[in-house]
């Protein structure tokens, strides 16, 4: 599992090259995902954003997100 952010800060994650993350991504707090043009983030087991957290997504890149069991 990969965790982005924490309960006390606002974080921005920038995808400026193609990235694949094998485990499930969990968002803690307020995190902005910036997908630069022509770049791709592949989250094989999806992204979990629980109530009280946020994940605005900006940019012209591509996001592929699977499910927790790895199916697309």
N, CA, C, O and CB atoms as a CASP TS submission, in Angstrom:
PFRMAT TS
TARGET T0000
AUTHOR 0000-0000-0000
METHOD Language model
MODEL 1
PARENT N/A
ATOM      1  N   UNK     1       0.845  -1.178   0.000  1.00  0.00           N
ATOM      2  CA  UNK     1       0.000   0.000   0.000  1.00  0.00           C
ATOM      3  C   UNK     1       0.889   1.239   0.000  1.00  0.00           C
ATOM      4  O   UNK     1       1.950   1.261   0.624  1.00  0.00           O
ATOM      5  CB  UNK     1      -0.961  -0.001   1.220  1.00  0.00           C
ATOM      6  N   UNK     2       0.435   2.264  -0.711  1.00  0.00           N
ATOM      7  CA  UNK     2       1.118   3.548  -0.765  1.00  0.00           C
ATOM      8  C   UNK     2       0.201   4.583  -0.136  1.00  0.00           C
ATOM      9  O   UNK     2      -0.994   4.608  -0.431  1.00  0.00           O
ATOM     10  CB  UNK     2       1.498   3.939  -2.232  1.00  0.00           C
ATOM     11  N   UNK     3       0.739   5.436   0.723  1.00  0.00           N
ATOM     12  CA  UNK     3      -0.062   6.476   1.366  1.00  0.00           C
ATOM     13  C   UNK     3       0.414   7.839   0.898  1.00  0.00           C
ATOM     14  O   UNK     3       1.608   8.136   0.900  1.00  0.00           O
ATOM     15  CB  UNK     3       0.020   6.371   2.908  1.00  0.00           C
ATOM     16  N   UNK     4      -0.555   8.668   0.495  1.00  0.00           N
ATOM     17  CA  UNK     4      -0.264  10.053   0.120  1.00  0.00           C
ATOM     18  C   UNK     4      -0.847  10.962   1.184  1.00  0.00           C
ATOM     19  O   UNK     4      -1.985  10.771   1.614  1.00  0.00           O
ATOM     20  CB  UNK     4      -0.841  10.401  -1.292  1.00  0.00           C
ATOM     21  N   UNK     5      -0.070  11.955   1.613  1.00  0.00           N
ATOM     22  CA  UNK     5      -0.559  12.969   2.542  1.00  0.00           C
ATOM     23  C   UNK     5      -0.602  12.482   3.969  1.00  0.00           C
ATOM     24  O   UNK     5      -0.258  11.341   4.278  1.00  0.00           O
ATOM     25  CB  UNK     5      -1.921  13.426   2.135  1.00  0.00           C
ATOM     26  N   UNK     6      -1.033  13.379   4.824  1.00  0.00           N
ATOM     27  CA  UNK     6      -1.292  13.048   6.215  1.00  0.00           C
ATOM     28  C   UNK     6      -2.392  13.975   6.709  1.00  0.00           C
ATOM     29  O   UNK     6      -2.859  14.833   5.960  1.00  0.00           O
ATOM     30  CB  UNK     6       0.003  13.176   7.089  1.00  0.00           C
ATOM     31  N   UNK     7      -2.798  13.821   7.918  1.00  0.00           N
ATOM     32  CA  UNK     7      -3.944  14.570   8.434  1.00  0.00           C
ATOM     33  C   UNK     7      -3.654  16.049   8.685  1.00  0.00           C
ATOM     34  O   UNK     7      -4.590  16.815   8.912  1.00  0.00           O
ATOM     35  CB  UNK     7      -4.417  13.942   9.704  1.00  0.00           C
ATOM     36  N   UNK     8      -2.397  16.473   8.653  1.00  0.00           N
ATOM     37  CA  UNK     8      -2.062  17.837   9.061  1.00  0.00           C
ATOM     38  C   UNK     8      -1.555  18.738   7.942  1.00  0.00           C
ATOM     39  O   UNK     8      -1.348  19.929   8.176  1.00  0.00           O
ATOM     40  CB  UNK     8      -1.043  17.786  10.126  1.00  0.00           C
ATOM     41  N   UNK     9      -1.347  18.220   6.740  1.00  0.00           N
ATOM     42  CA  UNK     9      -0.775  19.042   5.680  1.00  0.00           C
ATOM     43  C   UNK     9      -1.543  18.894   4.388  1.00  0.00           C
ATOM     44  O   UNK     9      -2.268  17.920   4.184  1.00  0.00           O
ATOM     45  CB  UNK     9       0.677  18.685   5.459  1.00  0.00           C
ATOM     46  N   UNK    10      -1.376  19.865   3.523  1.00  0.00           N
ATOM     47  CA  UNK    10      -1.933  19.816   2.178  1.00  0.00           C
ATOM     48  C   UNK    10      -0.791  19.435   1.253  1.00  0.00           C
ATOM     49  O   UNK    10       0.248  20.095   1.253  1.00  0.00           O
ATOM     50  CB  UNK    10      -2.595  21.191   1.759  1.00  0.00           C
ATOM     51  N   UNK    11      -0.960  18.398   0.476  1.00  0.00           N
ATOM     52  CA  UNK    11       0.113  17.892  -0.368  1.00  0.00           C
ATOM     53  C   UNK    11      -0.276  17.920  -1.833  1.00  0.00           C
ATOM     54  O   UNK    11      -1.451  17.794  -2.179  1.00  0.00           O
ATOM     55  CB  UNK    11       0.487  16.481   0.042  1.00  0.00           C
ATOM     56  N   UNK    12       0.714  18.084  -2.686  1.00  0.00           N
ATOM     57  CA  UNK    12       0.530  18.009  -4.126  1.00  0.00           C
ATOM     58  C   UNK    12       1.506  16.979  -4.671  1.00  0.00           C
ATOM     59  O   UNK    12       2.702  17.033  -4.387  1.00  0.00           O
ATOM     60  CB  UNK    12       0.738  19.399  -4.802  1.00  0.00           C
ATOM     61  N   UNK    13       0.986  16.035  -5.458  1.00  0.00           N
ATOM     62  CA  UNK    13       1.816  15.049  -6.124  1.00  0.00           C
ATOM     63  C   UNK    13       1.759  15.323  -7.608  1.00  0.00           C
ATOM     64  O   UNK    13       0.679  15.372  -8.196  1.00  0.00           O
ATOM     65  CB  UNK    13       1.359  13.601  -5.799  1.00  0.00           C
ATOM     66  N   UNK    14       2.936  15.502  -8.227  1.00  0.00           N
ATOM     67  CA  UNK    14       3.033  15.845  -9.631  1.00  0.00           C
ATOM     68  C   UNK    14       3.554  14.633 -10.391  1.00  0.00           C
ATOM     69  O   UNK    14       4.587  14.062 -10.042  1.00  0.00           O
ATOM     70  CB  UNK    14       3.949  17.078  -9.845  1.00  0.00           C
ATOM     71  N   UNK    15       2.823  14.248 -11.440  1.00  0.00           N
ATOM     72  CA  UNK    15       3.255  13.153 -12.313  1.00  0.00           C
ATOM     73  C   UNK    15       3.878  13.799 -13.542  1.00  0.00           C
ATOM     74  O   UNK    15       3.169  14.309 -14.409  1.00  0.00           O
ATOM     75  CB  UNK    15       2.052  12.190 -12.704  1.00  0.00           C
ATOM     76  N   UNK    16       5.219  13.775 -13.617  1.00  0.00           N
ATOM     77  CA  UNK    16       5.902  14.369 -14.751  1.00  0.00           C
ATOM     78  C   UNK    16       6.654  13.338 -15.581  1.00  0.00           C
ATOM     79  O   UNK    16       7.427  13.684 -16.475  1.00  0.00           O
ATOM     80  CB  UNK    16       6.853  15.429 -14.276  1.00  0.00           C
ATOM     81  N   UNK    17       6.415  12.061 -15.272  1.00  0.00           N
ATOM     82  CA  UNK    17       6.869  10.939 -16.094  1.00  0.00           C
ATOM     83  C   UNK    17       5.874   9.806 -15.856  1.00  0.00           C
ATOM     84  O   UNK    17       5.156   9.815 -14.856  1.00  0.00           O
ATOM     85  CB  UNK    17       8.363  10.501 -15.738  1.00  0.00           C
ATOM     86  N   UNK    18       5.823   8.848 -16.748  1.00  0.00           N
ATOM     87  CA  UNK    18       4.883   7.739 -16.584  1.00  0.00           C
ATOM     88  C   UNK    18       5.241   6.948 -15.328  1.00  0.00           C
ATOM     89  O   UNK    18       6.399   6.592 -15.111  1.00  0.00           O
ATOM     90  CB  UNK    18       4.892   6.814 -17.835  1.00  0.00           C
ATOM     91  N   UNK    19       4.219   6.678 -14.502  1.00  0.00           N
ATOM     92  CA  UNK    19       4.427   6.008 -13.217  1.00  0.00           C
ATOM     93  C   UNK    19       3.409   4.885 -13.073  1.00  0.00           C
ATOM     94  O   UNK    19       2.238   5.057 -13.411  1.00  0.00           O
ATOM     95  CB  UNK    19       4.310   7.014 -12.032  1.00  0.00           C
ATOM     96  N   UNK    20       3.854   3.733 -12.572  1.00  0.00           N
ATOM     97  CA  UNK    20       2.968   2.631 -12.214  1.00  0.00           C
ATOM     98  C   UNK    20       3.172   2.325 -10.742  1.00  0.00           C
ATOM     99  O   UNK    20       4.300   2.137 -10.286  1.00  0.00           O
ATOM    100  CB  UNK    20       3.236   1.368 -13.096  1.00  0.00           C
ATOM    101  N   UNK    21       2.062   2.275  -9.994  1.00  0.00           N
ATOM    102  CA  UNK    21       2.108   1.924  -8.573  1.00  0.00           C
ATOM    103  C   UNK    21       1.348   0.618  -8.405  1.00  0.00           C
ATOM    104  O   UNK    21       0.157   0.538  -8.706  1.00  0.00           O
ATOM    105  CB  UNK    21       1.499   3.066  -7.666  1.00  0.00           C
ATOM    106  N   UNK    22       2.049  -0.407  -7.921  1.00  0.00           N
ATOM    107  CA  UNK    22       1.482  -1.751  -7.816  1.00  0.00           C
ATOM    108  C   UNK    22       0.433  -1.886  -6.728  1.00  0.00           C
ATOM    109  O   UNK    22      -0.580  -2.554  -6.932  1.00  0.00           O
ATOM    110  CB  UNK    22       2.570  -2.736  -7.568  1.00  0.00           C
ATOM    111  N   UNK    23       0.655  -1.264  -5.574  1.00  0.00           N
ATOM    112  CA  UNK    23      -0.263  -1.400  -4.439  1.00  0.00           C
ATOM    113  C   UNK    23      -1.382  -0.373  -4.485  1.00  0.00           C
ATOM    114  O   UNK    23      -1.371   0.540  -5.311  1.00  0.00           O
ATOM    115  CB  UNK    23       0.496  -1.269  -3.131  1.00  0.00           C
ATOM    116  N   UNK    24      -2.341  -0.531  -3.594  1.00  0.00           N
ATOM    117  CA  UNK    24      -3.442   0.430  -3.488  1.00  0.00           C
ATOM    118  C   UNK    24      -2.926   1.734  -2.896  1.00  0.00           C
ATOM    119  O   UNK    24      -2.114   1.715  -1.971  1.00  0.00           O
ATOM    120  CB  UNK    24      -4.597  -0.142  -2.622  1.00  0.00           C
ATOM    121  N   UNK    25      -3.389   2.871  -3.421  1.00  0.00           N
ATOM    122  CA  UNK    25      -3.010   4.188  -2.918  1.00  0.00           C
ATOM    123  C   UNK    25      -4.087   4.647  -1.940  1.00  0.00           C
ATOM    124  O   UNK    25      -5.274   4.616  -2.264  1.00  0.00           O
ATOM    125  CB  UNK    25      -2.830   5.220  -4.088  1.00  0.00           C
ATOM    126  N   UNK    26      -3.680   5.071  -0.751  1.00  0.00           N
ATOM    127  CA  UNK    26      -4.596   5.600   0.247  1.00  0.00           C
ATOM    128  C   UNK    26      -4.295   7.076   0.438  1.00  0.00           C
ATOM    129  O   UNK    26      -3.141   7.459   0.635  1.00  0.00           O
ATOM    130  CB  UNK    26      -4.480   4.825   1.592  1.00  0.00           C
ATOM    131  N   UNK    27      -5.339   7.914   0.380  1.00  0.00           N
ATOM    132  CA  UNK    27      -5.182   9.353   0.557  1.00  0.00           C
ATOM    133  C   UNK    27      -5.574   9.725   1.977  1.00  0.00           C
ATOM    134  O   UNK    27      -6.673   9.404   2.429  1.00  0.00           O
ATOM    135  CB  UNK    27      -6.034  10.140  -0.473  1.00  0.00           C
ATOM    136  N   UNK    28      -4.671  10.402   2.680  1.00  0.00           N
ATOM    137  CA  UNK    28      -4.923  10.913   4.032  1.00  0.00           C
ATOM    138  C   UNK    28      -4.867  12.431   3.979  1.00  0.00           C
ATOM    139  O   UNK    28      -3.826  12.994   3.641  1.00  0.00           O
ATOM    140  CB  UNK    28      -3.885  10.347   5.067  1.00  0.00           C
ATOM    141  N   UNK    29      -5.950  13.097   4.300  1.00  0.00           N
ATOM    142  CA  UNK    29      -5.987  14.550   4.281  1.00  0.00           C
ATOM    143  C   UNK    29      -6.385  15.064   2.910  1.00  0.00           C
ATOM    144  O   UNK    29      -7.134  14.413   2.182  1.00  0.00           O
ATOM    145  CB  UNK    29      -4.637  15.124   4.687  1.00  0.00           C
ATOM    146  N   UNK    30      -5.873  16.244   2.566  1.00  0.00           N
ATOM    147  CA  UNK    30      -6.171  16.886   1.290  1.00  0.00           C
ATOM    148  C   UNK    30      -4.948  16.793   0.400  1.00  0.00           C
ATOM    149  O   UNK    30      -3.902  17.362   0.712  1.00  0.00           O
ATOM    150  CB  UNK    30      -6.600  18.366   1.488  1.00  0.00           C
ATOM    151  N   UNK    31      -5.073  16.085  -0.695  1.00  0.00           N
ATOM    152  CA  UNK    31      -3.960  15.861  -1.614  1.00  0.00           C
ATOM    153  C   UNK    31      -4.426  16.224  -3.019  1.00  0.00           C
ATOM    154  O   UNK    31      -5.504  15.807  -3.444  1.00  0.00           O
ATOM    155  CB  UNK    31      -3.455  14.376  -1.551  1.00  0.00           C
ATOM    156  N   UNK    32      -3.620  17.001  -3.744  1.00  0.00           N
ATOM    157  CA  UNK    32      -3.905  17.315  -5.140  1.00  0.00           C
ATOM    158  C   UNK    32      -2.992  16.471  -6.019  1.00  0.00           C
ATOM    159  O   UNK    32      -1.786  16.390  -5.784  1.00  0.00           O
ATOM    160  CB  UNK    32      -3.715  18.839  -5.431  1.00  0.00           C
ATOM    161  N   UNK    33      -3.580  15.844  -7.035  1.00  0.00           N
ATOM    162  CA  UNK    33      -2.821  15.065  -8.003  1.00  0.00           C
ATOM    163  C   UNK    33      -2.742  15.872  -9.291  1.00  0.00           C
ATOM    164  O   UNK    33      -3.771  16.198  -9.882  1.00  0.00           O
ATOM    165  CB  UNK    33      -3.473  13.661  -8.250  1.00  0.00           C
ATOM    166  N   UNK    34      -1.521  16.199  -9.733  1.00  0.00           N
ATOM    167  CA  UNK    34      -1.318  16.942 -10.973  1.00  0.00           C
ATOM    168  C   UNK    34      -0.729  15.993 -12.007  1.00  0.00           C
ATOM    169  O   UNK    34       0.360  15.447 -11.828  1.00  0.00           O
ATOM    170  CB  UNK    34      -0.386  18.181 -10.751  1.00  0.00           C
ATOM    171  N   UNK    35      -1.469  15.810 -13.088  1.00  0.00           N
ATOM    172  CA  UNK    35      -1.027  14.931 -14.172  1.00  0.00           C
ATOM    173  C   UNK    35      -0.575  15.806 -15.338  1.00  0.00           C
ATOM    174  O   UNK    35      -1.400  16.370 -16.056  1.00  0.00           O
ATOM    175  CB  UNK    35      -2.171  13.944 -14.614  1.00  0.00           C
ATOM    176  N   UNK    36       0.731  15.912 -15.519  1.00  0.00           N
ATOM    177  CA  UNK    36       1.245  16.733 -16.607  1.00  0.00           C
ATOM    178  C   UNK    36       0.857  16.147 -17.962  1.00  0.00           C
ATOM    179  O   UNK    36       0.693  14.936 -18.108  1.00  0.00           O
ATOM    180  CB  UNK    36       2.767  16.863 -16.502  1.00  0.00           C
ATOM    181  N   UNK    37       0.713  17.028 -18.946  1.00  0.00           N
ATOM    182  CA  UNK    37       0.268  16.627 -20.276  1.00  0.00           C
ATOM    183  C   UNK    37       1.134  15.504 -20.846  1.00  0.00           C
ATOM    184  O   UNK    37       2.364  15.567 -20.819  1.00  0.00           O
ATOM    185  CB  UNK    37       0.285  17.826 -21.217  1.00  0.00           C
ATOM    186  N   UNK    38       0.460  14.474 -21.362  1.00  0.00           N
ATOM    187  CA  UNK    38       1.151  13.357 -21.982  1.00  0.00           C
ATOM    188  C   UNK    38       1.715  12.339 -21.014  1.00  0.00           C
ATOM    189  O   UNK    38       2.334  11.364 -21.440  1.00  0.00           O
ATOM    190  CB  UNK    38       2.238  13.867 -22.816  1.00  0.00           C
ATOM    191  N   UNK    39       1.518  12.540 -19.722  1.00  0.00           N
ATOM    192  CA  UNK    39       2.044  11.619 -18.713  1.00  0.00           C
ATOM    193  C   UNK    39       0.928  10.759 -18.154  1.00  0.00           C
ATOM    194  O   UNK    39      -0.239  11.152 -18.153  1.00  0.00           O
ATOM    195  CB  UNK    39       2.740  12.388 -17.579  1.00  0.00           C
ATOM    196  N   UNK    40       1.301   9.574 -17.676  1.00  0.00           N
ATOM    197  CA  UNK    40       0.307   8.599 -17.234  1.00  0.00           C
ATOM    198  C   UNK    40       0.656   8.068 -15.856  1.00  0.00           C
ATOM    199  O   UNK    40       1.801   7.708 -15.580  1.00  0.00           O
ATOM    200  CB  UNK    40       0.200   7.442 -18.235  1.00  0.00           C
ATOM    201  N   UNK    41      -0.368   8.028 -14.984  1.00  0.00           N
ATOM    202  CA  UNK    41      -0.261   7.355 -13.689  1.00  0.00           C
ATOM    203  C   UNK    41      -1.152   6.126 -13.749  1.00  0.00           C
ATOM    204  O   UNK    41      -2.351   6.231 -14.008  1.00  0.00           O
ATOM    205  CB  UNK    41      -0.669   8.306 -12.496  1.00  0.00           C
ATOM    206  N   UNK    42      -0.562   4.961 -13.507  1.00  0.00           N
ATOM    207  CA  UNK    42      -1.313   3.716 -13.449  1.00  0.00           C
ATOM    208  C   UNK    42      -1.313   3.240 -12.003  1.00  0.00           C
ATOM    209  O   UNK    42      -0.265   2.920 -11.443  1.00  0.00           O
ATOM    210  CB  UNK    42      -0.707   2.634 -14.405  1.00  0.00           C
ATOM    211  N   UNK    43      -2.502   3.196 -11.405  1.00  0.00           N
ATOM    212  CA  UNK    43      -2.674   2.717 -10.034  1.00  0.00           C
ATOM    213  C   UNK    43      -3.346   1.349 -10.137  1.00  0.00           C
ATOM    214  O   UNK    43      -4.572   1.255 -10.209  1.00  0.00           O
ATOM    215  CB  UNK    43      -3.530   3.732  -9.148  1.00  0.00           C
ATOM    216  N   UNK    44      -2.541   0.297 -10.144  1.00  0.00           N
ATOM    217  CA  UNK    44      -3.046  -1.047 -10.441  1.00  0.00           C
ATOM    218  C   UNK    44      -4.143  -1.513  -9.500  1.00  0.00           C
ATOM    219  O   UNK    44      -5.045  -2.238  -9.921  1.00  0.00           O
ATOM    220  CB  UNK    44      -1.921  -2.026 -10.395  1.00  0.00           C
ATOM    221  N   UNK    45      -4.086  -1.109  -8.222  1.00  0.00           N
ATOM    222  CA  UNK    45      -5.103  -1.554  -7.258  1.00  0.00           C
ATOM    223  C   UNK    45      -5.993  -0.414  -6.794  1.00  0.00           C
ATOM    224  O   UNK    45      -6.647  -0.517  -5.756  1.00  0.00           O
ATOM    225  CB  UNK    45      -4.439  -2.199  -6.056  1.00  0.00           C
ATOM    226  N   UNK    46      -6.022   0.675  -7.556  1.00  0.00           N
ATOM    227  CA  UNK    46      -6.945   1.758  -7.292  1.00  0.00           C
ATOM    228  C   UNK    46      -6.452   2.765  -6.266  1.00  0.00           C
ATOM    229  O   UNK    46      -5.343   2.676  -5.740  1.00  0.00           O
ATOM    230  CB  UNK    46      -8.227   1.202  -6.844  1.00  0.00           C
ATOM    231  N   UNK    47      -7.343   3.741  -6.004  1.00  0.00           N
ATOM    232  CA  UNK    47      -7.060   4.819  -5.066  1.00  0.00           C
ATOM    233  C   UNK    47      -8.216   4.904  -4.075  1.00  0.00           C
ATOM    234  O   UNK    47      -9.379   4.954  -4.474  1.00  0.00           O
ATOM    235  CB  UNK    47      -6.851   6.180  -5.809  1.00  0.00           C
ATOM    236  N   UNK    48      -7.898   4.919  -2.794  1.00  0.00           N
ATOM    237  CA  UNK    48      -8.900   4.993  -1.743  1.00  0.00           C
ATOM    238  C   UNK    48      -8.897   6.391  -1.124  1.00  0.00           C
ATOM    239  O   UNK    48      -7.882   6.848  -0.597  1.00  0.00           O
ATOM    240  CB  UNK    48      -8.641   3.917  -0.665  1.00  0.00           C
ATOM    241  N   UNK    49     -10.056   7.065  -1.197  1.00  0.00           N
ATOM    242  CA  UNK    49     -10.221   8.382  -0.595  1.00  0.00           C
ATOM    243  C   UNK    49     -11.434   8.293   0.332  1.00  0.00           C
ATOM    244  O   UNK    49     -12.576   8.328  -0.127  1.00  0.00           O
ATOM    245  CB  UNK    49     -10.401   9.514  -1.693  1.00  0.00           C
ATOM    246  N   UNK    50     -11.188   8.180   1.609  1.00  0.00           N
ATOM    247  CA  UNK    50     -12.266   8.040   2.586  1.00  0.00           C
ATOM    248  C   UNK    50     -12.919   9.388   2.872  1.00  0.00           C
ATOM    249  O   UNK    50     -12.338  10.435   2.587  1.00  0.00           O
ATOM    250  CB  UNK    50     -11.734   7.423   3.885  1.00  0.00           C
ATOM    251  N   UNK    51     -14.114   9.362   3.430  1.00  0.00           N
ATOM    252  CA  UNK    51     -14.843  10.571   3.809  1.00  0.00           C
ATOM    253  C   UNK    51     -13.959  11.461   4.687  1.00  0.00           C
ATOM    254  O   UNK    51     -13.279  10.975   5.591  1.00  0.00           O
ATOM    255  CB  UNK    51     -16.156  10.207   4.551  1.00  0.00           C
ATOM    256  N   UNK    52     -13.975  12.757   4.414  1.00  0.00           N
ATOM    257  CA  UNK    52     -13.164  13.706   5.157  1.00  0.00           C
ATOM    258  C   UNK    52     -11.833  14.002   4.502  1.00  0.00           C
ATOM    259  O   UNK    52     -11.127  14.916   4.928  1.00  0.00           O
ATOM    260  CB  UNK    52     -12.932  13.199   6.530  1.00  0.00           C
ATOM    261  N   UNK    53     -11.477  13.252   3.478  1.00  0.00           N
ATOM    262  CA  UNK    53     -10.254  13.465   2.714  1.00  0.00           C
ATOM    263  C   UNK    53     -10.637  13.936   1.321  1.00  0.00           C
ATOM    264  O   UNK    53     -11.799  13.816   0.932  1.00  0.00           O
ATOM    265  CB  UNK    53      -9.389  12.167   2.651  1.00  0.00           C
ATOM    266  N   UNK    54      -9.688  14.469   0.560  1.00  0.00           N
ATOM    267  CA  UNK    54     -10.006  14.898  -0.797  1.00  0.00           C
ATOM    268  C   UNK    54      -8.839  14.645  -1.735  1.00  0.00           C
ATOM    269  O   UNK    54      -7.678  14.635  -1.327  1.00  0.00           O
ATOM    270  CB  UNK    54     -10.381  16.375  -0.815  1.00  0.00           C
ATOM    271  N   UNK    55      -9.181  14.437  -3.020  1.00  0.00           N
ATOM    272  CA  UNK    55      -8.172  14.226  -4.057  1.00  0.00           C
ATOM    273  C   UNK    55      -8.619  14.923  -5.345  1.00  0.00           C
ATOM    274  O   UNK    55      -9.101  14.260  -6.263  1.00  0.00           O
ATOM    275  CB  UNK    55      -7.937  12.701  -4.304  1.00  0.00           C
ATOM    276  N   UNK    56      -8.468  16.259  -5.427  1.00  0.00           N
ATOM    277  CA  UNK    56      -8.724  16.903  -6.708  1.00  0.00           C
ATOM    278  C   UNK    56      -7.635  16.500  -7.705  1.00  0.00           C
ATOM    279  O   UNK    56      -6.464  16.380  -7.346  1.00  0.00           O
ATOM    280  CB  UNK    56      -8.783  18.448  -6.547  1.00  0.00           C
ATOM    281  N   UNK    57      -8.035  16.296  -8.945  1.00  0.00           N
ATOM    282  CA  UNK    57      -7.101  15.877  -9.994  1.00  0.00           C
ATOM    283  C   UNK    57      -7.055  16.979 -11.038  1.00  0.00           C
ATOM    284  O   UNK    57      -8.090  17.403 -11.553  1.00  0.00           O
ATOM    285  CB  UNK    57      -7.522  14.503 -10.637  1.00  0.00           C
ATOM    286  N   UNK    58      -5.837  17.445 -11.351  1.00  0.00           N
ATOM    287  CA  UNK    58      -5.631  18.530 -12.294  1.00  0.00           C
ATOM    288  C   UNK    58      -4.727  18.067 -13.429  1.00  0.00           C
ATOM    289  O   UNK    58      -3.973  17.105 -13.287  1.00  0.00           O
ATOM    290  CB  UNK    58      -5.032  19.757 -11.590  1.00  0.00           C
ATOM    291  N   UNK    59      -4.816  18.765 -14.553  1.00  0.00           N
ATOM    292  CA  UNK    59      -3.893  18.532 -15.648  1.00  0.00           C
ATOM    293  C   UNK    59      -4.491  17.725 -16.780  1.00  0.00           C
ATOM    294  O   UNK    59      -5.644  17.296 -16.729  1.00  0.00           O
ATOM    295  CB  UNK    59      -2.684  17.845 -15.142  1.00  0.00           C
ATOM    296  N   UNK    60      -3.678  17.533 -17.800  1.00  0.00           N
ATOM    297  CA  UNK    60      -4.112  16.873 -19.029  1.00  0.00           C
ATOM    298  C   UNK    60      -3.519  15.482 -19.207  1.00  0.00           C
ATOM    299  O   UNK    60      -3.582  14.919 -20.300  1.00  0.00           O
ATOM    300  CB  UNK    60      -3.751  17.719 -20.210  1.00  0.00           C
ATOM    301  N   UNK    61      -2.948  14.926 -18.152  1.00  0.00           N
ATOM    302  CA  UNK    61      -2.394  13.583 -18.227  1.00  0.00           C
ATOM    303  C   UNK    61      -3.482  12.528 -18.127  1.00  0.00           C
ATOM    304  O   UNK    61      -4.672  12.839 -18.178  1.00  0.00           O
ATOM    305  CB  UNK    61      -1.367  13.375 -17.132  1.00  0.00           C
ATOM    306  N   UNK    62      -3.063  11.279 -17.985  1.00  0.00           N
ATOM    307  CA  UNK    62      -3.970  10.137 -17.983  1.00  0.00           C
ATOM    308  C   UNK    62      -3.841   9.395 -16.656  1.00  0.00           C
ATOM    309  O   UNK    62      -2.739   9.178 -16.152  1.00  0.00           O
ATOM    310  CB  UNK    62      -3.674   9.188 -19.176  1.00  0.00           C
ATOM    311  N   UNK    63      -4.999   9.009 -16.099  1.00  0.00           N
ATOM    312  CA  UNK    63      -5.028   8.205 -14.883  1.00  0.00           C
ATOM    313  C   UNK    63      -5.743   6.903 -15.182  1.00  0.00           C
ATOM    314  O   UNK    63      -6.899   6.902 -15.606  1.00  0.00           O
ATOM    315  CB  UNK    63      -5.722   8.964 -13.717  1.00  0.00           C
ATOM    316  N   UNK    64      -5.055   5.798 -14.961  1.00  0.00           N
ATOM    317  CA  UNK    64      -5.666   4.472 -15.028  1.00  0.00           C
ATOM    318  C   UNK    64      -5.694   3.928 -13.608  1.00  0.00           C
ATOM    319  O   UNK    64      -4.659   3.864 -12.945  1.00  0.00           O
ATOM    320  CB  UNK    64      -4.880   3.507 -16.006  1.00  0.00           C
ATOM    321  N   UNK    65      -6.874   3.534 -13.139  1.00  0.00           N
ATOM    322  CA  UNK    65      -6.986   2.997 -11.788  1.00  0.00           C
ATOM    323  C   UNK    65      -7.728   1.676 -11.833  1.00  0.00           C
ATOM    324  O   UNK    65      -8.843   1.597 -12.349  1.00  0.00           O
ATOM    325  CB  UNK    65      -7.702   3.992 -10.851  1.00  0.00           C
ATOM    326  N   UNK    66      -7.101   0.634 -11.287  1.00  0.00           N
ATOM    327  CA  UNK    66      -7.747  -0.666 -11.189  1.00  0.00           C
ATOM    328  C   UNK    66      -8.601  -0.725  -9.937  1.00  0.00           C
ATOM    329  O   UNK    66      -8.978   0.303  -9.374  1.00  0.00           O
ATOM    330  CB  UNK    66      -6.707  -1.795 -11.185  1.00  0.00           C
ATOM    331  N   UNK    67      -8.897  -1.935  -9.513  1.00  0.00           N
ATOM    332  CA  UNK    67      -9.672  -2.147  -8.296  1.00  0.00           C
ATOM    333  C   UNK    67      -8.770  -2.758  -7.242  1.00  0.00           C
ATOM    334  O   UNK    67      -7.636  -3.143  -7.530  1.00  0.00           O
ATOM    335  CB  UNK    67     -10.904  -3.054  -8.563  1.00  0.00           C
ATOM    336  N   UNK    68      -9.271  -2.846  -6.030  1.00  0.00           N
ATOM    337  CA  UNK    68      -8.447  -3.371  -4.935  1.00  0.00           C
ATOM    338  C   UNK    68      -7.949  -4.788  -5.226  1.00  0.00           C
ATOM    339  O   UNK    68      -6.869  -5.171  -4.777  1.00  0.00           O
ATOM    340  CB  UNK    68      -9.241  -3.361  -3.626  1.00  0.00           C
ATOM    341  N   UNK    69      -8.736  -5.571  -5.979  1.00  0.00           N
ATOM    342  CA  UNK    69      -8.277  -6.923  -6.296  1.00  0.00           C
ATOM    343  C   UNK    69      -7.481  -6.961  -7.594  1.00  0.00           C
ATOM    344  O   UNK    69      -7.154  -8.039  -8.090  1.00  0.00           O
ATOM    345  CB  UNK    69      -9.463  -7.871  -6.393  1.00  0.00           C
ATOM    346  N   UNK    70      -7.164  -5.782  -8.151  1.00  0.00           N
ATOM    347  CA  UNK    70      -6.288  -5.709  -9.306  1.00  0.00           C
ATOM    348  C   UNK    70      -6.973  -5.782 -10.648  1.00  0.00           C
ATOM    349  O   UNK    70      -6.296  -5.716 -11.674  1.00  0.00           O
ATOM    350  CB  UNK    70      -5.313  -6.776  -9.227  1.00  0.00           C
ATOM    351  N   UNK    71      -8.300  -5.917 -10.690  1.00  0.00           N
ATOM    352  CA  UNK    71      -8.990  -5.964 -11.968  1.00  0.00           C
ATOM    353  C   UNK    71      -9.254  -4.560 -12.465  1.00  0.00           C
ATOM    354  O   UNK    71      -9.482  -3.658 -11.660  1.00  0.00           O
ATOM    355  CB  UNK    71     -10.298  -6.746 -11.855  1.00  0.00           C
ATOM    356  N   UNK    72      -9.228  -4.352 -13.776  1.00  0.00           N
ATOM    357  CA  UNK    72      -9.475  -3.042 -14.362  1.00  0.00           C
ATOM    358  C   UNK    72     -10.940  -2.798 -14.560  1.00  0.00           C
ATOM    359  O   UNK    72     -11.329  -1.736 -15.047  1.00  0.00           O
ATOM    360  CB  UNK    72      -8.755  -2.902 -15.672  1.00  0.00           C
TER
END
